[in-house]
């Protein structure tokens, strides 16, 4: 997880790390659409968007990195 700039705004799951400060700028929510395993969900779309990992689905991740390339702000990091 050493790629994260500000660890105070990074939410860590088992092997996903999301810089929620970068999520605030998002308007397209590409992470939700890109993940064919349904791992991500964006909450607070009307105010301050925040991407979260649906924890009981994290084990479904095959680390294909489609989400990391689709996120325009580079908010998602996968170990």
C-alpha positions in Angstrom: 0.0 0.0 0.0 3.0 2.3 -0.3 1.5 4.0 -3.4 -1.0 5.9 -1.3 -0.1 9.5 -0.8 -2.1 10.4 2.3 -2.7 7.4 4.5 -5.1 9.3 6.7 -7.8 9.2 3.9 -7.1 5.6 2.8 -9.6 3.0 3.9 -8.1 -0.5 3.9 -9.8 -3.8 3.5 -8.1 -7.2 3.2 -6.1 -6.3 0.0 -8.0 -3.3 -1.4 -7.1 0.2 -0.3 -9.2 3.2 -1.4 -8.1 6.8 -1.1 -11.5 8.3 -0.2 -10.2 11.8 -0.6 -9.8 11.1 -4.3 -13.3 9.6 -4.5 -14.8 13.0 -3.6 -13.9 14.4 -7.1 -15.6 11.5 -8.9 -18.8 11.9 -10.9 -18.7 8.8 -13.1 -18.4 6.0 -10.6 -16.4 3.8 -13.0 -15.3 1.5 -10.3 -18.8 0.2 -9.7 -19.4 -0.4 -13.4 -16.0 -1.8 -14.2 -15.9 -4.6 -11.6 -17.8 -7.5 -13.1 -17.6 -9.2 -9.7 -19.6 -6.4 -8.0 -17.0 -5.7 -5.4 -17.4 -1.9 -5.2 -20.2 0.3 -4.3 -20.2 4.1 -4.2 -22.1 5.8 -1.4 -23.1 9.4 -1.0 -23.3 10.0 -4.7 -25.3 13.2 -4.2 -22.9 14.8 -1.7 -19.4 13.5 -1.2 -18.9 10.2 -3.1 -17.0 7.4 -1.4 -16.1 4.1 -2.9 -16.4 1.1 -0.5 -15.6 -2.5 -0.9 -18.6 -4.8 -0.2 -16.7 -6.9 2.4 -18.4 -10.2 1.8 -17.5 -10.0 -1.9 -13.8 -9.0 -1.5 -12.8 -12.7 -1.8 -14.3 -12.8 -5.3 -11.6 -10.4 -6.6 -9.3 -12.0 -9.0 -7.0 -8.9 -9.0 -7.6 -8.2 -12.7 -7.0 -4.5 -12.1 -9.7 -3.3 -14.4 -11.0 -1.2 -11.5 -7.6 0.5 -10.9 -7.3 1.4 -14.6 -10.9 2.7 -14.8 -10.6 4.9 -11.8 -9.7 8.3 -13.3 -8.3 9.5 -10.0 -6.2 6.5 -9.1 -8.1 6.0 -5.8 -8.0 2.2 -5.8 -4.9 0.2 -4.9 -4.8 -3.6 -4.8 -2.0 -5.5 -3.0 
